Amino acid sequence: MKMAQQLEAPLDCAPKGTWLLTFKARLRRRESQDIVLGGSLIMLLSTTLVSGVNFFYNVAMARMMGPSEFGHVTAAVTLLMLASAVTLSFQIVCAKLVAQHDLPGAKAGLYRSMARRAWIASLTLGLVLFAGQKPLAAFLRLPDPWILGVLAIGIAAYAPLGVHRGAMQGTCSFGRLGSNFIVEATARFLIAVVLVAAGYGVLGAVGAISASVVVACILPPVPKELQIQPLPGVHPPMREAFQAMVFFVGQVIINNVDILMVKHFFPPQQAGLYAAVALIGRVLYLGAWSVVSAMFPVSAASKKRAEQQQVVFLPMVLVFGLVVVFVLTVSFLPQAIMHGVFGVKFAEGGPLLALYAAATGLYAISVVMMAYEMSRRKASTAWLQLIFSGGVILAISIFHHDLRQVIVVQVVLMALMLLLVSAGFVRRQSRVLAEEAAA
Protein backbone atom coordinates (compact mmCIF):
# COMPACT_ATOMS: atom_id res chain seq x y z
CA MET A 1 0.00 0.00 0.00
CA LYS A 2 2.84 2.37 0.86
CA MET A 3 4.53 1.66 -2.46
CA ALA A 4 1.30 2.31 -4.35
CA GLN A 5 0.90 5.67 -2.58
CA GLN A 6 4.45 6.61 -3.51
CA LEU A 7 3.88 5.80 -7.20
CA GLU A 8 0.66 7.84 -7.22
CA ALA A 9 2.39 10.88 -5.69
CA PRO A 10 3.32 13.86 -7.92
CA LEU A 11 6.71 13.54 -9.59
CA ASP A 12 8.32 16.37 -7.63
CA CYS A 13 7.19 14.79 -4.35
CA ALA A 14 8.39 11.28 -5.21
CA PRO A 15 11.23 9.71 -3.27
CA LYS A 16 14.61 10.17 -4.88
CA GLY A 17 15.07 7.73 -7.78
CA THR A 18 11.42 6.69 -8.02
CA TRP A 19 10.75 8.79 -11.14
CA LEU A 20 13.86 7.35 -12.79
CA LEU A 21 12.77 3.76 -12.12
CA THR A 22 9.29 4.54 -13.44
CA PHE A 23 10.77 6.14 -16.56
CA LYS A 24 13.02 3.12 -17.19
CA ALA A 25 10.11 0.72 -16.74
CA ARG A 26 8.05 2.70 -19.23
CA LEU A 27 10.99 2.78 -21.63
CA ARG A 28 11.40 -1.02 -21.41
CA ARG A 29 7.69 -1.50 -22.12
CA ARG A 30 7.93 0.87 -25.09
CA GLU A 31 10.97 -1.00 -26.44
CA SER A 32 9.16 -4.33 -26.08
CA GLN A 33 6.13 -2.98 -27.95
CA ASP A 34 8.37 -1.57 -30.71
CA ILE A 35 10.13 -4.92 -31.13
CA VAL A 36 6.83 -6.81 -31.30
CA LEU A 37 5.29 -4.32 -33.74
CA GLY A 38 8.39 -4.05 -35.94
CA GLY A 39 8.96 -7.81 -35.90
CA SER A 40 5.30 -8.45 -36.69
CA LEU A 41 5.44 -6.13 -39.71
CA ILE A 42 8.62 -7.77 -41.01
CA MET A 43 7.20 -11.26 -40.57
CA LEU A 44 3.87 -10.24 -42.13
CA LEU A 45 5.64 -8.87 -45.20
CA SER A 46 7.89 -11.91 -45.55
CA THR A 47 4.98 -14.28 -44.99
CA THR A 48 3.00 -12.50 -47.70
CA LEU A 49 5.90 -12.86 -50.12
CA VAL A 50 6.47 -16.51 -49.19
CA SER A 51 2.76 -17.26 -49.61
CA GLY A 52 2.91 -15.73 -53.08
CA VAL A 53 5.94 -17.80 -54.08
CA ASN A 54 4.32 -20.97 -52.71
CA PHE A 55 1.16 -20.18 -54.65
CA PHE A 56 3.13 -19.88 -57.91
CA TYR A 57 4.95 -23.10 -57.06
CA ASN A 58 1.64 -24.95 -56.71
CA VAL A 59 0.23 -23.43 -59.90
CA ALA A 60 3.41 -24.22 -61.87
CA MET A 61 3.58 -27.82 -60.66
CA ALA A 62 -0.12 -28.41 -61.34
CA ARG A 63 0.11 -27.06 -64.88
CA MET A 64 3.40 -28.77 -65.73
CA MET A 65 2.48 -32.21 -64.36
CA GLY A 66 -1.30 -32.48 -64.40
CA PRO A 67 -3.76 -33.47 -61.63
CA SER A 68 -2.53 -37.04 -61.07
CA GLU A 69 1.18 -36.30 -60.63
CA PHE A 70 0.43 -33.11 -58.72
CA GLY A 71 -1.56 -35.25 -56.27
CA HIS A 72 1.56 -37.31 -55.60
CA VAL A 73 3.51 -34.13 -54.85
CA THR A 74 0.75 -32.99 -52.50
CA ALA A 75 0.98 -36.28 -50.59
CA ALA A 76 4.73 -35.72 -50.09
CA VAL A 77 4.11 -32.14 -48.91
CA THR A 78 1.53 -33.42 -46.40
CA LEU A 79 4.10 -35.81 -44.91
CA LEU A 80 6.53 -32.91 -44.61
CA MET A 81 3.84 -30.88 -42.82
CA LEU A 82 3.35 -33.70 -40.32
CA ALA A 83 7.11 -33.69 -39.65
CA SER A 84 6.90 -29.94 -39.07
CA ALA A 85 5.63 -30.65 -35.54
CA VAL A 86 9.18 -31.68 -34.63
CA THR A 87 10.72 -28.76 -36.54
CA LEU A 88 8.49 -26.15 -34.93
CA SER A 89 9.08 -27.67 -31.48
CA PHE A 90 12.84 -27.21 -31.82
CA GLN A 91 12.36 -23.72 -33.22
CA ILE A 92 10.12 -22.43 -30.45
CA VAL A 93 12.24 -23.97 -27.67
CA CYS A 94 15.47 -22.62 -29.15
CA ALA A 95 13.90 -19.16 -29.55
CA LYS A 96 12.65 -19.17 -25.96
CA LEU A 97 15.92 -20.31 -24.36
CA VAL A 98 18.13 -18.03 -26.45
CA ALA A 99 15.90 -15.05 -25.62
CA GLN A 100 16.00 -15.78 -21.88
CA HIS A 101 19.82 -15.68 -21.58
CA ASP A 102 21.80 -12.45 -21.56
CA LEU A 103 25.34 -13.80 -22.05
CA PRO A 104 26.31 -14.38 -25.71
CA GLY A 105 28.33 -17.45 -24.70
CA ALA A 106 25.27 -19.00 -23.06
CA LYS A 107 23.17 -18.24 -26.14
CA ALA A 108 25.78 -19.86 -28.38
CA GLY A 109 25.99 -22.90 -26.10
CA LEU A 110 22.23 -23.41 -26.13
CA TYR A 111 22.11 -23.00 -29.90
CA ARG A 112 24.79 -25.63 -30.52
CA SER A 113 23.36 -28.05 -27.98
CA MET A 114 19.90 -27.74 -29.54
CA ALA A 115 21.40 -28.22 -33.02
CA ARG A 116 23.06 -31.52 -31.99
CA ARG A 117 19.81 -32.86 -30.55
CA ALA A 118 17.89 -31.72 -33.63
CA TRP A 119 20.24 -33.59 -35.97
CA ILE A 120 19.76 -36.77 -33.96
CA ALA A 121 15.96 -36.47 -34.02
CA SER A 122 15.79 -35.46 -37.68
CA LEU A 123 18.18 -38.12 -38.95
CA THR A 124 16.16 -40.72 -37.06
CA LEU A 125 12.94 -39.55 -38.76
CA GLY A 126 14.64 -39.54 -42.15
CA LEU A 127 15.98 -43.05 -41.70
CA VAL A 128 12.57 -44.35 -40.58
CA LEU A 129 10.93 -42.84 -43.66
CA PHE A 130 13.65 -44.19 -45.94
CA ALA A 131 13.37 -47.70 -44.49
CA GLY A 132 9.59 -47.71 -44.75
CA GLN A 133 9.28 -46.03 -48.14
CA LYS A 134 7.88 -49.10 -49.96
CA PRO A 135 4.93 -49.95 -47.67
CA LEU A 136 4.11 -46.27 -47.16
CA ALA A 137 4.25 -45.61 -50.91
CA ALA A 138 1.86 -48.52 -51.46
CA PHE A 139 -0.52 -47.12 -48.81
CA LEU A 140 -0.47 -43.67 -50.47
CA ARG A 141 -0.67 -45.19 -53.97
CA LEU A 142 2.51 -43.47 -55.11
CA PRO A 143 3.97 -44.69 -58.42
CA ASP A 144 7.58 -44.80 -57.19
CA PRO A 145 8.80 -45.48 -53.61
CA TRP A 146 11.83 -43.29 -54.31
CA ILE A 147 9.54 -40.27 -54.03
CA LEU A 148 9.59 -40.89 -50.27
CA GLY A 149 13.29 -41.76 -50.37
CA VAL A 150 14.05 -38.33 -51.84
CA LEU A 151 11.71 -36.68 -49.34
CA ALA A 152 13.61 -38.41 -46.51
CA ILE A 153 16.64 -36.23 -47.34
CA GLY A 154 14.68 -33.08 -46.59
CA ILE A 155 13.13 -34.51 -43.44
CA ALA A 156 16.63 -35.49 -42.24
CA ALA A 157 17.51 -31.77 -42.19
CA TYR A 158 14.12 -30.39 -41.16
CA ALA A 159 14.57 -30.25 -37.36
CA PRO A 160 17.99 -28.52 -37.62
CA LEU A 161 16.26 -25.93 -39.80
CA GLY A 162 13.93 -25.30 -36.86
CA VAL A 163 16.92 -24.64 -34.57
CA HIS A 164 18.44 -22.36 -37.21
CA ARG A 165 15.24 -20.33 -37.32
CA GLY A 166 14.80 -20.42 -33.55
CA ALA A 167 18.24 -18.88 -33.10
CA MET A 168 17.30 -15.95 -35.32
CA GLN A 169 13.89 -15.61 -33.68
CA GLY A 170 15.36 -15.72 -30.15
CA THR A 171 17.77 -12.86 -30.94
CA CYS A 172 14.91 -10.90 -32.54
CA SER A 173 16.71 -11.00 -35.90
CA PHE A 174 13.40 -10.88 -37.74
CA GLY A 175 14.98 -9.64 -40.95
CA ARG A 176 17.17 -12.75 -41.13
CA LEU A 177 14.24 -14.97 -40.13
CA GLY A 178 11.97 -13.54 -42.80
CA SER A 179 14.67 -13.85 -45.46
CA ASN A 180 15.21 -17.49 -44.45
CA PHE A 181 11.59 -18.33 -45.25
CA ILE A 182 11.93 -16.45 -48.55
CA VAL A 183 15.14 -18.34 -49.43
CA GLU A 184 13.44 -21.70 -48.81
CA ALA A 185 10.34 -20.86 -50.87
CA THR A 186 12.31 -19.33 -53.74
CA ALA A 187 14.79 -22.22 -53.91
CA ARG A 188 11.95 -24.75 -53.95
CA PHE A 189 10.15 -22.93 -56.76
CA LEU A 190 13.20 -22.38 -59.01
CA ILE A 191 14.70 -25.86 -58.54
CA ALA A 192 11.32 -27.54 -59.07
CA VAL A 193 10.65 -25.67 -62.32
CA VAL A 194 14.10 -26.60 -63.67
CA LEU A 195 13.91 -30.28 -62.66
CA VAL A 196 10.32 -30.83 -63.80
CA ALA A 197 11.03 -29.08 -67.10
CA ALA A 198 14.05 -31.38 -67.51
CA GLY A 199 11.72 -34.39 -67.33
CA TYR A 200 12.18 -35.56 -63.73
CA GLY A 201 8.47 -35.12 -62.92
CA VAL A 202 7.37 -35.93 -59.37
CA LEU A 203 10.89 -36.90 -58.29
CA GLY A 204 12.11 -33.49 -59.45
CA ALA A 205 9.37 -31.62 -57.60
CA VAL A 206 9.95 -33.56 -54.37
CA GLY A 207 13.72 -33.25 -54.81
CA ALA A 208 13.27 -29.49 -54.96
CA ILE A 209 11.44 -29.62 -51.62
CA SER A 210 14.33 -31.46 -49.97
CA ALA A 211 16.94 -29.24 -51.61
CA SER A 212 15.19 -26.08 -50.39
CA VAL A 213 15.27 -27.36 -46.80
CA VAL A 214 19.03 -27.98 -47.03
CA VAL A 215 19.63 -24.51 -48.52
CA ALA A 216 17.55 -22.86 -45.79
CA CYS A 217 19.67 -24.62 -43.13
CA ILE A 218 22.62 -22.57 -44.37
CA LEU A 219 21.30 -19.23 -45.64
CA PRO A 220 21.28 -16.77 -44.11
CA PRO A 221 23.73 -17.67 -41.32
CA VAL A 222 22.79 -17.18 -37.68
CA PRO A 223 23.73 -13.84 -36.03
CA LYS A 224 27.39 -13.39 -35.14
CA GLU A 225 26.63 -13.39 -31.42
CA LEU A 226 25.78 -17.11 -31.73
CA GLN A 227 28.93 -17.95 -33.68
CA ILE A 228 31.30 -17.24 -30.77
CA GLN A 229 32.87 -19.77 -28.41
CA PRO A 230 30.02 -21.25 -26.33
CA LEU A 231 30.09 -21.46 -22.56
CA PRO A 232 30.64 -25.04 -21.34
CA GLY A 233 27.93 -26.97 -19.53
CA VAL A 234 24.96 -25.16 -21.07
CA HIS A 235 22.22 -27.66 -21.91
CA PRO A 236 18.57 -27.08 -22.83
CA PRO A 237 15.92 -28.61 -20.53
CA MET A 238 14.18 -31.36 -22.51
CA ARG A 239 10.95 -30.75 -20.63
CA GLU A 240 10.61 -27.57 -22.66
CA ALA A 241 10.96 -29.58 -25.87
CA PHE A 242 8.27 -32.03 -24.76
CA GLN A 243 5.83 -29.23 -23.96
CA ALA A 244 6.49 -27.66 -27.35
CA MET A 245 6.00 -31.05 -29.04
CA VAL A 246 2.58 -31.40 -27.40
CA PHE A 247 1.66 -27.91 -28.60
CA PHE A 248 2.74 -28.38 -32.20
CA VAL A 249 1.35 -31.89 -32.60
CA GLY A 250 -2.04 -30.46 -31.71
CA GLN A 251 -1.47 -27.50 -34.04
CA VAL A 252 -0.43 -29.67 -37.00
CA ILE A 253 -3.46 -31.94 -36.54
CA ILE A 254 -5.92 -29.04 -36.29
CA ASN A 255 -4.45 -27.32 -39.36
CA ASN A 256 -4.26 -30.41 -41.61
CA VAL A 257 -6.53 -33.23 -40.49
CA ASP A 258 -9.71 -31.70 -41.91
CA ILE A 259 -8.33 -31.93 -45.47
CA LEU A 260 -7.40 -35.58 -44.97
CA MET A 261 -10.85 -36.36 -43.50
CA VAL A 262 -12.62 -34.61 -46.38
CA LYS A 263 -10.52 -36.55 -48.89
CA HIS A 264 -11.64 -39.75 -47.17
CA PHE A 265 -15.37 -38.97 -46.94
CA PHE A 266 -16.03 -36.93 -50.11
CA PRO A 267 -15.53 -37.46 -53.85
CA PRO A 268 -12.41 -35.95 -55.50
CA GLN A 269 -14.18 -32.87 -56.91
CA GLN A 270 -15.62 -31.80 -53.56
CA ALA A 271 -12.37 -32.62 -51.78
CA GLY A 272 -10.50 -30.41 -54.22
CA LEU A 273 -13.01 -27.61 -53.71
CA TYR A 274 -12.58 -27.86 -49.93
CA ALA A 275 -8.78 -27.82 -50.27
CA ALA A 276 -9.00 -24.59 -52.27
CA VAL A 277 -11.21 -22.97 -49.63
CA ALA A 278 -8.82 -24.12 -46.89
CA LEU A 279 -5.83 -22.71 -48.79
CA ILE A 280 -7.43 -19.23 -48.88
CA GLY A 281 -8.61 -19.45 -45.27
CA ARG A 282 -5.20 -20.40 -43.96
CA VAL A 283 -3.66 -17.21 -45.28
CA LEU A 284 -5.25 -15.68 -42.17
CA TYR A 285 -3.51 -18.17 -39.89
CA LEU A 286 -0.12 -17.50 -41.52
CA GLY A 287 -0.57 -13.81 -40.84
CA ALA A 288 -1.54 -14.43 -37.22
CA TRP A 289 1.41 -16.78 -36.70
CA SER A 290 3.76 -14.05 -37.96
CA VAL A 291 2.59 -11.85 -35.11
CA VAL A 292 3.02 -14.72 -32.62
CA SER A 293 6.57 -15.32 -33.92
CA ALA A 294 7.47 -11.72 -33.10
CA MET A 295 5.78 -11.84 -29.68
CA PHE A 296 7.30 -15.09 -28.43
CA PRO A 297 10.98 -14.16 -27.83
CA VAL A 298 10.03 -10.80 -26.30
CA SER A 299 7.58 -12.48 -23.93
CA ALA A 300 10.09 -15.17 -23.00
CA ALA A 301 12.76 -12.57 -22.22
CA SER A 302 10.55 -10.20 -20.20
CA LYS A 303 10.78 -10.68 -16.44
CA LYS A 304 8.50 -8.01 -15.00
CA ARG A 305 4.78 -8.74 -14.95
CA ALA A 306 3.82 -5.32 -16.26
CA GLU A 307 6.08 -5.82 -19.28
CA GLN A 308 4.61 -9.30 -19.89
CA GLN A 309 1.07 -7.94 -19.98
CA GLN A 310 2.08 -5.20 -22.43
CA VAL A 311 3.77 -7.79 -24.65
CA VAL A 312 0.64 -9.94 -25.03
CA PHE A 313 -1.80 -7.03 -25.39
CA LEU A 314 -0.43 -5.69 -28.69
CA PRO A 315 -0.37 -9.07 -30.51
CA MET A 316 -3.95 -9.72 -29.38
CA VAL A 317 -5.05 -6.42 -30.90
CA LEU A 318 -3.12 -7.06 -34.14
CA VAL A 319 -4.45 -10.60 -34.59
CA PHE A 320 -8.01 -9.58 -33.75
CA GLY A 321 -7.76 -6.80 -36.32
CA LEU A 322 -6.42 -9.24 -38.93
CA VAL A 323 -9.28 -11.63 -38.23
CA VAL A 324 -11.97 -8.95 -38.56
CA VAL A 325 -10.56 -7.49 -41.79
CA PHE A 326 -10.02 -10.91 -43.37
CA VAL A 327 -13.45 -12.30 -42.48
CA LEU A 328 -15.20 -9.15 -43.73
CA THR A 329 -13.20 -9.22 -46.97
CA VAL A 330 -14.02 -12.84 -47.81
CA SER A 331 -17.65 -12.28 -46.75
CA PHE A 332 -18.19 -9.48 -49.27
CA LEU A 333 -16.07 -10.89 -52.13
CA PRO A 334 -16.22 -14.70 -51.87
CA GLN A 335 -17.02 -15.49 -55.50
CA ALA A 336 -14.52 -12.99 -56.86
CA ILE A 337 -11.72 -14.37 -54.65
CA MET A 338 -12.33 -18.02 -55.52
CA HIS A 339 -12.81 -17.29 -59.23
CA GLY A 340 -9.82 -14.94 -59.42
CA VAL A 341 -7.41 -17.27 -57.62
CA PHE A 342 -8.47 -20.74 -58.78
CA GLY A 343 -10.71 -20.20 -61.79
CA VAL A 344 -14.38 -20.60 -62.62
CA LYS A 345 -14.55 -24.26 -61.56
CA PHE A 346 -13.86 -23.27 -57.94
CA ALA A 347 -16.30 -20.34 -57.75
CA GLU A 348 -18.97 -22.49 -56.08
CA GLY A 349 -16.74 -22.73 -53.01
CA GLY A 350 -17.28 -19.02 -52.32
CA PRO A 351 -20.14 -19.46 -49.82
CA LEU A 352 -17.88 -21.64 -47.67
CA LEU A 353 -15.03 -19.14 -47.52
CA ALA A 354 -16.30 -16.80 -44.78
CA LEU A 355 -17.34 -19.73 -42.59
CA TYR A 356 -13.92 -21.36 -42.91
CA ALA A 357 -12.22 -18.01 -42.23
CA ALA A 358 -14.30 -17.67 -39.04
CA ALA A 359 -13.10 -21.06 -37.80
CA THR A 360 -9.50 -20.11 -38.62
CA GLY A 361 -9.88 -16.73 -36.93
CA LEU A 362 -11.21 -18.24 -33.71
CA TYR A 363 -8.29 -20.65 -33.63
CA ALA A 364 -5.75 -17.88 -34.40
CA ILE A 365 -6.88 -15.81 -31.40
CA SER A 366 -6.55 -18.88 -29.17
CA VAL A 367 -3.02 -19.48 -30.48
CA VAL A 368 -1.88 -16.02 -29.34
CA MET A 369 -2.83 -16.80 -25.74
CA MET A 370 -1.52 -20.39 -25.89
CA ALA A 371 1.84 -19.31 -27.31
CA TYR A 372 2.14 -16.55 -24.70
CA GLU A 373 1.48 -18.97 -21.85
CA MET A 374 3.95 -21.47 -23.31
CA SER A 375 6.57 -18.71 -23.30
CA ARG A 376 5.83 -18.36 -19.55
CA ARG A 377 6.34 -22.14 -18.96
CA LYS A 378 2.63 -23.01 -18.79
CA ALA A 379 1.72 -26.15 -20.74
CA SER A 380 -1.91 -26.72 -19.77
CA THR A 381 -3.28 -25.02 -22.88
CA ALA A 382 -1.05 -27.19 -25.10
CA TRP A 383 -2.72 -30.29 -23.69
CA LEU A 384 -6.12 -28.65 -24.17
CA GLN A 385 -5.31 -28.03 -27.83
CA LEU A 386 -4.20 -31.65 -28.26
CA ILE A 387 -7.53 -32.83 -26.83
CA PHE A 388 -9.44 -30.58 -29.23
CA SER A 389 -7.39 -31.84 -32.19
CA GLY A 390 -8.69 -35.31 -31.38
CA GLY A 391 -12.16 -33.81 -31.05
CA VAL A 392 -11.92 -32.43 -34.61
CA ILE A 393 -11.18 -35.92 -35.96
CA LEU A 394 -14.05 -37.46 -34.00
CA ALA A 395 -16.57 -34.73 -34.86
CA ILE A 396 -15.86 -34.76 -38.60
CA SER A 397 -16.09 -38.57 -38.56
CA ILE A 398 -19.64 -38.24 -37.20
CA PHE A 399 -20.85 -35.04 -38.91
CA HIS A 400 -19.94 -34.94 -42.61
CA HIS A 401 -23.25 -34.70 -44.45
CA ASP A 402 -21.80 -31.94 -46.65
CA LEU A 403 -18.82 -29.55 -46.72
CA ARG A 404 -20.69 -26.84 -44.83
CA GLN A 405 -21.39 -29.22 -41.95
CA VAL A 406 -17.70 -30.13 -41.79
CA ILE A 407 -16.78 -26.45 -41.41
CA VAL A 408 -19.60 -25.73 -38.92
CA VAL A 409 -18.23 -28.53 -36.73
CA GLN A 410 -14.85 -26.79 -36.68
CA VAL A 411 -16.40 -23.38 -35.94
CA VAL A 412 -18.19 -24.82 -32.90
CA LEU A 413 -15.09 -26.62 -31.62
CA MET A 414 -12.78 -23.63 -32.17
CA ALA A 415 -15.27 -21.32 -30.42
CA LEU A 416 -15.42 -23.68 -27.45
CA MET A 417 -11.63 -23.92 -27.30
CA LEU A 418 -11.31 -20.12 -27.45
CA LEU A 419 -13.81 -19.84 -24.59
CA LEU A 420 -11.84 -22.27 -22.39
CA VAL A 421 -8.44 -20.78 -23.26
CA SER A 422 -9.73 -17.24 -22.63
CA ALA A 423 -11.30 -18.19 -19.30
CA GLY A 424 -8.05 -19.68 -18.04
CA PHE A 425 -6.02 -16.76 -19.39
CA VAL A 426 -8.25 -14.13 -17.74
CA ARG A 427 -8.25 -16.06 -14.46
CA ARG A 428 -4.45 -16.23 -14.37
CA GLN A 429 -4.05 -12.56 -15.30
CA SER A 430 -6.54 -11.56 -12.61
CA ARG A 431 -4.57 -13.53 -10.06
CA VAL A 432 -1.39 -11.72 -11.12
CA LEU A 433 -3.08 -8.32 -10.75
CA ALA A 434 -4.41 -9.28 -7.31
CA GLU A 435 -0.93 -10.32 -6.18
CA GLU A 436 0.52 -7.05 -7.40
CA ALA A 437 -2.17 -5.03 -5.62
CA ALA A 438 -1.51 -6.90 -2.37
CA ALA A 439 2.28 -6.40 -2.65
Steps between C-alpha positions, in 0.01 A plus 500: 500500500784737586669429168177565311460836677855594407443419131178704498673804653593798277839468333661783696387342828620149414784343694838546339546256210135396476433710188811356335391141567152578368648660188725198437209260545294698251794508260541120522129452429524737203804313365319167536197635313724641224676165458170311483346749256810527280557124504134436421514732198818336370358151544167602344677637193725196465209263556302678229790464258557135593129425458515653153803293400338183637184579306697530174682178585169315535359652181818421303517140621130441432523635146829329415408156637122473496254401777623143556871574544425819691301286745812294567695818575224614735523171691875556550438858618242372751757261649743790530231703679451218750876501567479875558373429853855397591654792309277761661559348845876546466452849360276629777712346778823635352343846460375499859827386660721728291277798583510427874882510530698823502854365451597442134702193601194345664290576192761338276521196728124449497488541123768237438357258754154531344650452152666170603175366644308614192735313266452182701120530494483601134739234373298240689178617330670501161634149545159370612336651192772365272472149645122499474469668161360193318205415729418868551514566125261209445262640765505845334480348150818672386646378169861489623622432858803719430271802528505438876870413490576843353266665750690327783803718417304815575345357815850402620588872505161638603545514880842673474327759282267563794799566729652728236180703489456491877844654545406793278159534664647489853741786421214696340680490164169512316658624179719189482207278600273643233770469234554136601138416420534688170821311412330164562190584294697653213748211483216247496320682219805555275650152547162332447433687175845407365481132601141445386571675170802270459267199518546383860129544581390419855852403608622841384226687685558306823877531456455876485317487834789316665761722336325816622508372859876438477560847351292665773712324766795705376368834373498746653745410779406549864594834665866545589424500872415128469815416305737571791657247736215352708507479877555142622229307681203681346226250416135558408235347730326225302177561688466818297535299179231255611256780580566657161451161331158465664408849380608453140361149460161643589557796267604283204197273546254790525647672193519191275273218612182653358638477144593135550155422647323675212710306249388180672127578523434704183550447126812651335323808359356607835825418678687721256249780551543475878880504466478823300279662764739385774799641310340848491382478861841405631654819368341653811674251728839567337455869568403438862795265552735773374383720785543213749855440370590860582331488842652175625868593560405836653255332737751231593767760578279737702523452876272767644128427505404842369726450198353152439146636491601774255669241278187285462256791464637634170506162318142435613390830348693436176367146455144602584525778243634256239214261570231768467641646177554158342157361589325815375700493176418138416137556606446780248712359214485119526420421137750750364780362721439135413452573129799735481741267680394153384276554199133460417483134606569599862256793519233285667723476807446871569214456750726282715785750515373734774396207719842337468670835568292534819620161624860595418462838669367349822792259508754777423387707800533193723853440369614846614405422860631141485836608358530776761434258785747250354762776501426535875551122559129413517409186305137443597363670189723283278333190641160664452581562134611138457167382643309725260705374204370153581153650533524638144574151365213346696248773414571497126477119504145533636379820329591510130169524316645776280798739493313771689430262788869409516592868538218572749637220719838674505345841574321356804810320628731799445251731675485264797879476515532880485250528786697257720840649413371854563343405833825351626703792365277763665500307828880483509540867407251600769697303755818681394331840537367404844848396613645827378231702678566313825879550472 
